[in-house]
């Protein structure tokens, strides 16, 4: 009997692609469609090109080089290998490899290929030079940029709009505005793209009047012209002027709204940024991801959790992918608003996490004192072979500082360069100074500053000055404070900190001298502002606020808060008042602080058990911190005891009696550690254990 014969058919690697009638046109169509999103299809098409001997055609080989240079495929080396196999490359092939170099963040290599191209007497065209101007701009090669400019003029491409606009952008990035303007004025004709590039260049270098004058004479303005003015003025700190231009725009696109929102954010006008976003919503416009990330940042800074949740819901509803930028903005917002649980949910659901995403999560844990969790997340980052950067270690060192983990912080600081190749910057030294200063190691912190390999920044000295205030080291604080005032004579925060040190020591004459010096130099301190978001409306309070429509009710609630806290033993920290006045007046001044007024407004505007979130633009003073903690313990626990009772009842019903008693003891200990008055936690525990025995399973 004959043995059965098994025949195996091996399909060629290109079996998914058409093989009949493969022309140059059909192969080019494959390279510009399916091969742009699939490396598998690209390799199949490559095989077909080789099989059908089309690689010799420059348009095919150039397009293949361009396809392999796609950064998302990570196959740039293959692109270079293909280029070296092309005999006598024409300008299209040269342009393809030069663009591939630029797209893969190798601008120097792009310039090298151009040099080889010129050496082989291959003629460039108008598509060659915009990429080269951009490459010079990235590597800040002024001399090479000027040489390429000469080549453009020599080869007769100076009248092309794309070449001109790229040249203007390059010279503007170097600060060579005269040369940029010469290109704009060349031959007397430039399109609106060139005018926009010049306007942007002027604004980036603070040439406001030149930008305005050019904007006025631009005959055919487009939306890009207006956008350049809005974003440029905002970056120059002229946010009101930017808003005037924004309001005058005949039409707006997504970039217009984003520029205005982002401009407000960068100038600390977060409330106004949200108002612009609401105006965008009223016009029934669908915000893109870059607008949403800017709005998330604004929500974080005004404490608008409801608005932030709406953005998150909108993203889910419209199936918008949480990429590195948007996802990071969202989790950073939740972390700053105290919702680490939601921040973590965002972090976990992000399909592609960039280093910035890990940094934001580590930083969020750090600001909430979750030092060990931050360290654990960093360890997970290491296990996944992700390379940490400078910002990663800023978050990690801050976590150790907030958690009092001195040994761990110093260990990570020492491991930065030795293990991870990240050279410590002045910011990292500032974090370590803060770490040492928080536990009172002031001499060690100052010694570290003296051993820094770079000049200490005012921020580093400022961290030590803040530690001197906390730990009452007047001699060191005075010395450092005076030095900082010399370094930054217009920084009002330095005067305020030194004044605080003097006031705590009762040195009122020195306080008055500092105040006189500030007046003489025209120095102003930032006004403290506290915001609270209720029902989507952001309410803002300043110290001694009297303009709010519910001012009378707010101050009545303040009086009620004072009475309740004094009954619980709260004592105002009058050392926070930097005026030599009576103690009663100091207490009155303290109770007019913006965060206390915002809390009072929250209490009269919400029902019992509703969370109140206050956001402050400056650091909270010790008294407000202490008073807030007391209010949480006094008002919060009393107000939510009944809620706690109901929530925990269902859990208790699942326990044995022994388990329930053990839980009660642990929970009572927890309340004690939180500093909650014994009468309050007795009430809660008594309520929990007052359920009939038959509620328990045993």
C-alpha positions in Angstrom: 0.0 0.0 0.0 1.4 3.4 -1.0 2.1 5.8 1.8 0.0 8.9 1.7 1.8 11.9 0.3 1.3 15.3 2.0 1.9 18.4 0.0 2.6 21.7 1.8 2.0 24.9 -0.1 4.0 27.9 1.1 2.3 31.2 0.3 4.6 34.1 -0.6 4.9 36.9 2.0 2.9 39.2 -0.3 -0.2 36.9 -0.6 -2.5 39.6 0.9 -1.6 42.1 -1.8 -2.6 42.1 -5.5 0.1 40.7 -7.7 -1.5 41.0 -11.1 -0.8 44.0 -13.3 1.5 45.6 -10.8 2.5 49.0 -12.3 4.6 51.7 -10.9 1.4 53.7 -10.2 -0.2 50.8 -8.2 2.9 50.3 -6.1 3.1 54.0 -5.3 -0.5 53.8 -4.3 0.2 50.9 -1.9 3.2 52.8 -0.4 1.1 55.9 0.3 -2.0 54.1 1.6 -1.7 50.7 3.4 2.0 51.0 4.0 1.6 54.2 6.1 0.0 52.3 8.9 1.2 48.8 8.7 4.8 47.6 8.8 3.6 44.2 7.7 2.1 45.6 4.5 5.2 47.7 3.9 7.5 44.6 4.0 5.1 42.8 1.6 5.1 45.7 -0.8 8.9 45.9 -0.5 9.1 42.2 -1.5 6.8 42.9 -4.5 9.0 45.8 -5.6 12.1 43.6 -5.6 10.3 40.8 -7.4 9.0 43.0 -10.1 12.3 45.0 -10.5 10.7 48.3 -9.8 13.3 49.4 -7.2 15.3 51.0 -10.0 12.6 53.6 -10.5 13.5 56.6 -8.4 9.9 57.4 -7.4 9.5 53.9 -6.1 12.8 53.7 -4.2 12.3 57.2 -2.8 8.8 56.4 -1.6 10.1 53.1 -0.1 12.8 55.0 1.8 10.2 57.5 3.0 8.0 54.7 4.2 10.7 53.0 6.2 11.6 56.4 7.7 8.1 56.5 9.4 9.0 57.1 13.1 6.2 54.9 14.3 7.8 51.9 12.7 11.2 52.4 14.2 12.9 51.2 11.0 15.0 54.2 10.1 18.1 52.1 9.8 16.4 50.1 7.0 15.6 53.4 5.3 19.3 54.3 5.3 20.3 50.9 4.0 17.9 51.3 1.1 19.2 54.7 0.3 22.7 53.3 -0.1 21.4 50.7 -2.6 19.9 53.3 -4.9 22.2 53.9 -7.9 22.6 57.6 -8.9 19.8 58.9 -6.6 17.9 61.9 -8.0 16.5 64.9 -6.0 13.4 63.0 -4.9 15.5 60.2 -3.4 17.8 62.7 -1.7 14.8 64.7 -0.3 13.2 61.4 1.0 16.3 60.5 3.0 16.8 64.1 4.3 13.2 64.3 5.4 13.6 60.9 7.0 16.5 62.1 9.0 14.6 65.1 10.3 11.5 63.1 11.1 13.6 60.7 13.2 15.2 63.5 15.2 18.5 63.4 13.4 18.8 67.0 12.0 22.7 66.9 11.9 22.5 63.8 9.7 20.0 65.6 7.4 22.6 68.4 6.9 25.3 65.9 6.3 23.3 64.2 3.5 22.7 67.6 1.9 26.4 68.2 2.0 27.0 64.9 0.2 24.2 65.8 -2.3 26.0 69.1 -3.2 29.3 67.3 -3.4 27.9 64.8 -5.9 26.5 67.8 -8.0 23.0 66.6 -7.5 20.6 69.6 -8.0 18.2 70.3 -5.1 14.7 71.7 -5.7 12.3 73.9 -3.7 11.3 70.9 -1.5 14.8 70.4 -0.3 15.3 73.7 1.5 12.4 74.0 4.0 13.6 70.8 5.7 17.1 72.0 5.9 16.1 75.4 7.4 14.2 73.5 10.0 17.2 71.2 10.7 19.4 74.3 11.2 16.7 75.7 13.5 16.6 72.6 15.7 20.4 72.4 16.2 20.8 76.2 16.3 23.3 76.2 13.5 23.4 79.9 12.5 26.4 79.6 10.2 25.1 76.5 8.3 21.7 78.2 8.1 23.2 81.3 6.5 25.1 79.1 4.0 21.9 77.3 3.0 20.2 80.7 2.6 23.0 81.6 0.1 22.3 78.3 -1.8 18.6 79.2 -2.0 19.3 82.6 -3.5 22.0 81.1 -5.8 19.6 78.4 -7.1 16.7 80.8 -7.6 14.2 79.4 -5.0 13.9 82.6 -2.8 10.5 83.5 -4.3 8.8 80.2 -3.2 6.4 80.8 -0.3 7.3 77.6 1.6 11.0 78.2 1.3 10.6 81.9 2.5 8.4 81.0 5.5 10.9 78.3 6.6 13.8 80.8 6.3 11.9 83.4 8.3 11.2 80.9 11.0 14.8 79.8 11.1 16.2 83.3 11.4 13.5 84.3 14.0 14.5 81.3 16.1 18.1 82.6 16.1 16.9 86.1 17.1 18.1 87.4 13.8 15.0 89.4 13.0 16.7 91.8 10.5 17.6 88.8 8.3 14.2 87.3 8.7 12.6 90.6 7.6 14.9 90.8 4.6 13.6 87.4 3.5 10.0 88.7 4.0 10.6 91.8 1.9 12.6 90.0 -0.8 11.2 90.9 -4.2 8.4 92.8 -2.6 6.0 89.8 -2.7 5.2 87.4 0.2 2.1 85.3 1.0 0.2 85.4 4.2 2.1 82.4 5.6 5.3 84.4 5.4 3.7 87.4 7.1 2.4 85.1 9.9 5.8 83.6 10.4 7.3 87.1 10.8 4.6 88.3 13.2 5.2 85.2 15.3 9.0 85.9 15.2 8.6 89.4 16.4 6.3 88.4 19.2 8.6 85.6 20.4 11.3 88.1 20.9 9.1 90.8 22.5 9.0 93.1 19.5 5.4 94.0 20.2 5.1 97.2 18.2 6.8 95.7 15.2 4.4 92.8 15.3 1.4 95.1 15.6 2.6 97.2 12.7 3.1 94.2 10.4 -0.3 92.8 11.4 -2.0 96.0 10.4 -0.4 96.2 7.0 -1.0 92.5 6.2 -3.6 92.8 3.5 -4.9 89.2 3.3 -5.1 88.2 6.9 -6.2 84.6 7.6 -7.2 82.9 10.8 -3.5 82.0 11.3 -2.6 85.8 11.4 -5.0 86.4 14.2 -3.9 83.2 16.0 -0.3 84.4 15.9 -1.3 87.7 17.5 -3.4 86.0 20.2 -0.8 83.4 21.2 2.2 85.8 20.8 0.6 88.6 23.0 -0.4 86.1 25.6 3.2 84.7 25.8 4.5 88.2 26.2 2.2 88.5 29.3 -0.2 90.9 27.5 -3.2 88.6 28.1 -5.8 91.5 28.0 -4.5 92.7 24.7 -4.6 89.1 23.4 -8.3 88.9 24.5 -9.1 92.1 22.6 -7.6 90.5 19.4 -9.5 87.3 20.1 -12.8 89.1 20.5 -12.2 91.0 17.3 -11.5 87.9 15.2 -13.9 87.6 12.2 -13.7 83.8 12.4 -12.1 81.3 14.8 -10.8 77.8 14.5 -9.8 75.2 17.2 -6.3 76.8 17.4 -7.8 80.2 18.2 -9.8 78.8 21.2 -6.8 76.8 22.4 -4.4 79.8 22.1 -6.7 81.9 24.3 -7.3 79.2 26.9 -3.6 78.3 27.0 -2.7 82.0 27.1 -4.9 82.6 30.2 -3.4 79.4 31.8 0.2 80.6 31.3 -0.6 83.9 32.9 -2.3 82.4 35.9 -5.8 83.5 34.8 -7.4 80.0 35.2 -10.9 81.3 36.0 -10.9 83.3 32.7 -9.6 80.2 30.8 -12.7 78.3 31.9 -15.0 81.1 30.9 -13.5 81.0 27.4 -14.1 77.3 27.3 -17.7 77.8 28.4 -18.1 80.3 25.6 -16.7 77.7 23.2 -19.4 75.2 24.4 -22.1 77.8 23.9 -21.1 78.0 20.3 -21.7 74.2 20.0 -18.0 73.6 19.1 -16.5 70.2 19.7 -13.2 70.7 21.5 -10.2 68.8 20.3 -7.7 66.9 22.5 -5.3 69.9 22.8 -8.1 72.1 24.0 -9.2 69.5 26.5 -5.7 69.2 28.0 -5.5 73.0 28.5 -8.9 73.1 30.1 -7.9 70.2 32.4 -5.0 72.3 33.6 -7.3 75.2 34.3 -9.7 73.0 36.3 -6.8 71.8 38.4 -5.8 75.3 39.3 -9.2 76.6 40.3 -10.4 73.4 42.0 -13.2 72.7 39.5 -13.6 69.0 39.9 -17.1 68.9 38.4 -15.8 70.6 35.2 -12.9 68.2 35.2 -15.2 65.2 35.5 -17.2 66.6 32.6 -14.1 66.7 30.4 -13.3 63.1 31.4 -16.8 62.0 30.6 -16.7 63.8 27.2 -13.5 62.0 26.4 -15.1 58.6 27.1 -18.3 59.5 25.4 -16.5 60.5 22.2 -14.0 57.6 22.3 -11.0 60.0 22.4 -7.9 58.0 23.1 -6.0 59.0 26.2 -2.6 59.7 24.6 0.5 60.8 26.5 -0.4 64.5 26.5 -4.2 64.3 27.3 -3.9 61.4 29.7 -1.2 63.1 31.6 -3.1 66.4 31.8 -6.2 64.5 33.1 -4.4 62.5 35.8 -2.4 65.6 36.9 -5.7 67.4 37.3 -7.2 64.7 39.5 -4.1 64.5 41.6 -4.0 68.2 42.2 -7.7 68.1 43.1 -7.1 65.5 45.7 -8.7 62.6 43.8 -5.8 60.2 43.7 -8.2 57.3 43.1 -9.4 58.9 39.8 -5.9 59.9 38.9 -4.8 56.3 39.3 -7.8 55.1 37.2 -6.7 57.4 34.3 -3.1 56.2 34.7 -4.2 52.5 34.6 -6.4 53.0 31.5 -3.8 54.8 29.4 -2.8 52.4 26.6 0.5 54.1 25.9 2.2 55.7 28.9 5.0 58.1 28.3 7.7 59.0 30.8 5.7 62.2 31.5 2.7 60.1 32.5 4.7 58.2 35.1 6.2 61.5 36.3 2.8 63.1 36.8 1.6 60.1 38.8 4.7 60.0 41.0 4.4 63.8 41.4 0.7 63.4 42.4 1.5 60.9 45.0 4.4 63.1 46.3 2.2 66.2 46.9 -0.2 64.1 48.9 2.5 62.6 51.2 2.2 59.1 49.7 6.0 58.7 49.6 6.1 54.9 49.8 3.5 54.6 47.0 5.6 57.0 44.9 8.7 54.9 45.5 6.8 51.7 44.7 5.6 53.3 41.4 9.2 54.3 40.5 10.3 50.7 41.2 7.6 49.5 38.8 8.9 52.0 36.2 12.4 50.6 36.6 11.0 47.0 36.2 9.4 48.0 32.9 12.8 49.2 31.7 11.6 52.8 31.3 14.4 55.4 31.5 13.6 58.1 34.1 14.4 61.7 33.3 15.1 64.8 35.4 11.5 65.4 36.2 11.1 61.8 37.5 13.7 62.5 40.2 12.2 65.8 41.1 8.9 64.0 41.9 10.7 61.2 43.7 12.8 63.6 45.8 9.8 65.7 46.6 8.0 62.5 47.7 10.8 61.7 50.1 10.8 65.3 51.4 7.0 65.2 52.1 7.2 61.8 53.7 10.3 62.5 55.8 12.3 59.7 54.2 15.7 61.3 54.4 17.8 58.2 53.9 15.8 57.1 50.9 15.9 60.6 49.4 19.7 60.9 49.7 20.1 57.4 48.3 18.0 58.3 45.2 19.9 61.5 44.8 23.2 59.6 44.8 21.8 57.0 42.4 20.6 59.5 39.8 23.8 59.7 37.8 25.5 56.5 38.9 22.7 54.2 38.0 20.4 56.1 35.6 22.8 58.5 33.9 20.7 61.6 34.9 23.0 64.4 36.0 21.6 66.3 39.0 20.5 69.8 38.2 20.0 72.8 40.4 16.4 71.8 40.9 17.4 68.4 42.3 19.8 70.1 44.7 16.9 72.3 45.8 14.7 69.2 46.5 17.5 67.8 48.7 17.8 71.1 50.5 14.1 71.0 51.2 14.4 67.4 52.3 17.0 68.3 54.9 15.4 71.6 55.9 12.0 69.9 56.7 13.6 67.8 59.4 15.6 70.7 60.8 19.0 69.8 59.4 19.7 73.4 58.4 23.5 73.3 58.8 23.7 70.2 56.6 21.5 71.8 54.0 23.7 74.9 53.9 26.8 72.7 53.6 25.2 70.9 50.6 24.6 74.3 48.9 28.2 75.2 49.4 29.3 72.0 47.7 27.0 72.4 44.6 28.9 72.0 41.3 26.9 74.9 39.9 25.8 78.3 41.2 22.9 77.9 43.6 19.7 79.5 42.3 17.5 81.8 44.4 15.0 79.0 44.6 17.6 76.8 46.4 18.3 79.5 49.0 14.6 80.1 49.2 14.0 76.5 50.3 16.6 77.0 53.1 15.0 80.3 54.1 11.6 78.7 54.4 13.1 76.0 56.6 14.7 78.7 58.8 11.3 80.2 59.3 9.7 76.9 60.3 12.5 76.0 62.7 13.0 79.5 64.1 16.6 79.9 63.1 16.7 83.7 63.1 20.4 84.2 62.6 20.7 82.0 59.5 17.3 83.2 58.2 18.3 86.8 58.4 21.6 86.2 56.6 20.1 84.2 53.8 17.1 86.5 53.6 19.3 89.6 53.1 21.3 87.7 50.4 18.2 86.7 48.6 16.9 90.3 48.6 20.1 91.4 46.9 19.8 88.6 44.3 16.1 89.2 43.6 15.3 92.8 44.7 11.9 92.7 43.0 10.7 89.4 44.4 8.1 90.3 47.0 8.0 86.7 48.4 11.6 87.0 49.7 10.7 90.2 51.7 7.5 88.5 53.0 9.4 85.5 54.3 12.1 87.5 56.0 9.5 89.8 57.4 7.7 86.7 58.8 10.9 85.6 60.5 11.4 89.0 62.1 7.7 89.1 63.2 7.9 85.7 64.9 10.9 87.0 66.8 9.1 90.2 67.8 11.6 92.4 65.8 8.9 94.9 64.6 11.4 97.6 63.8 13.1 95.3 61.3 9.6 94.5 59.9 9.0 98.2 59.3 12.4 98.7 57.7 11.7 95.9 55.3 8.2 97.3 54.5 9.8 100.7 53.9 12.5 99.2 51.6 9.7 97.4 49.6 7.9 100.7 49.1 11.1 102.5 48.1 11.9 99.9 45.4 8.3 99.6 44.3 8.1 95.9 45.2 4.7 94.3 45.4 3.7 90.9 46.8 1.2 88.6 45.1 -2.4 88.9 46.4 -3.6 85.7 48.0 -6.7 84.3 46.2 -8.8 81.3 47.1 -11.3 79.8 44.8 -14.2 77.4 45.2 -16.2 75.8 42.4 -19.9 75.3 43.2 -22.3 74.1 40.6 -19.8 74.9 37.8 -19.4 78.5 38.9 -16.0 79.5 40.3 -16.1 81.9 43.2 -12.9 83.8 44.1 -12.0 85.4 47.4 -9.3 87.7 48.5 -8.2 88.7 52.1 -10.9 90.8 53.7 -13.3 90.2 50.7 -16.3 92.5 50.8 -17.6 92.5 47.2 -19.3 89.1 47.2 -23.2 89.3 47.1 -23.4 87.0 50.2 -20.7 88.8 52.2 -23.0 89.2 55.3 -23.8 85.5 55.4 -20.2 84.6 54.9 -18.9 86.6 57.8 -21.8 85.3 60.0 -20.6 81.8 59.2 -17.0 82.9 60.0 -18.2 83.9 63.5 -19.9 80.6 63.9 -16.7 78.8 62.8 -14.7 80.8 65.4 -17.0 79.8 68.2 -17.0 76.1 67.3 -13.2 76.0 67.0 -12.6 77.9 70.2 -14.8 75.4 72.1 -12.5 72.6 70.7 -9.4 74.3 72.0 -8.2 76.0 68.8 -5.8 78.9 69.4 -5.1 81.3 66.5 -1.4 81.5 65.4 -1.1 85.3 65.6 2.6 85.1 64.7 1.4 84.8 61.1 0.2 88.5 61.2 3.1 90.7 60.1 1.9 93.9 61.9 2.6 95.1 65.4 -1.0 95.3 66.6 -3.0 94.0 69.5 -3.6 90.3 69.8 -7.4 90.8 69.2 -6.7 92.7 66.0 -4.3 90.0 64.9 -7.0 87.3 65.4 -9.5 89.4 63.4 -7.0 89.8 60.6 -6.4 86.0 60.5 -10.1 85.3 60.1 -10.3 87.5 57.1 -7.8 85.3 55.1 -9.2 84.2 51.8 -9.2 80.5 52.4 -11.3 80.9 55.6 -13.8 83.1 53.7 -14.0 80.5 50.9 -14.6 77.7 53.5 -17.4 79.8 55.1 -19.0 80.3 51.7 -18.8 76.6 51.0 -20.5 75.8 54.3 -23.4 78.1 53.7 -23.8 77.0 50.1 -23.8 73.2 50.4 -25.6 70.5 52.3 -24.1 68.5 55.1 -21.6 65.9 53.9 -20.8 67.6 50.6 -17.1 67.8 50.0 -15.7 71.4 49.9 -12.6 71.9 47.8 -10.6 75.2 48.1 -7.7 76.1 45.8 -5.2 78.7 46.8 -2.8 80.5 44.4 -0.1 80.9 47.2 1.1 78.7 50.0 -1.4 78.4 52.9 -0.3 80.1 56.1 0.1 78.0 59.3 -3.0 79.4 61.0 -5.2 78.6 58.0 -3.7 75.1 57.8 -4.4 74.5 61.5 -7.9 76.0 61.4 -8.8 74.0 58.3 -7.7 70.8 60.0 -9.7 71.7 63.1 -12.8 72.4 61.0 -12.5 69.1 59.2 -12.3 67.3 62.6 -15.0 69.3 64.3 -17.6 70.0 61.5 -16.7 67.2 59.2 -16.9 64.2 61.6 -19.9 65.5 63.4 -21.7 66.2 60.2 -20.9 62.8 58.7 -21.3 60.6 61.7 -24.7 59.5 60.6 -23.5 58.8 57.1 -20.6 56.8 58.4 -23.0 54.8 60.6 -25.1 53.8 57.6 -22.2 53.0 55.3 -20.4 50.8 57.8 -23.6 49.1 59.0 -23.7 46.8 55.9 -20.1 45.9 56.3 -20.6 45.1 60.0 -23.5 42.8 59.2 -21.2 40.5 57.3 -18.8 40.1 60.3 -18.8 37.8 63.3 -19.2 39.6 66.7 -15.5 39.0 67.4 -14.5 40.6 64.1 -16.9 43.5 64.6 -15.4 44.3 68.1 -11.9 44.1 66.7 -12.8 46.4 63.9 -14.3 48.9 66.3 -11.1 49.0 68.4 -9.0 49.5 65.3 -11.3 52.2 63.9 -11.3 54.0 67.3 -7.5 54.0 67.3 -7.5 55.4 63.7 -9.8 58.3 64.8 -7.5 59.0 67.7 -4.5 59.1 65.4 -6.4 61.6 63.2 -6.7 63.9 66.2 -10.5 63.6 66.3 -11.9 64.6 69.7 -12.7 61.6 71.9 -16.3 62.6 72.3 -16.7 62.5 68.5 -15.2 59.0 68.0 -17.0 57.7 71.0 -20.2 58.7 69.4 -19.4 57.0 66.1 -18.1 53.8 67.7 -21.1 53.7 70.1 -23.4 54.0 67.0 -21.7 51.2 65.2 -21.9 48.8 68.2 -25.5 49.7 69.1 -26.8 47.4 66.4 -28.7 44.3 67.8 -26.5 41.2 68.1 -28.7 39.4 65.5 -27.3 41.8 62.9 -24.1 39.8 63.1 -23.6 36.5 61.3 -22.4 34.8 64.5 
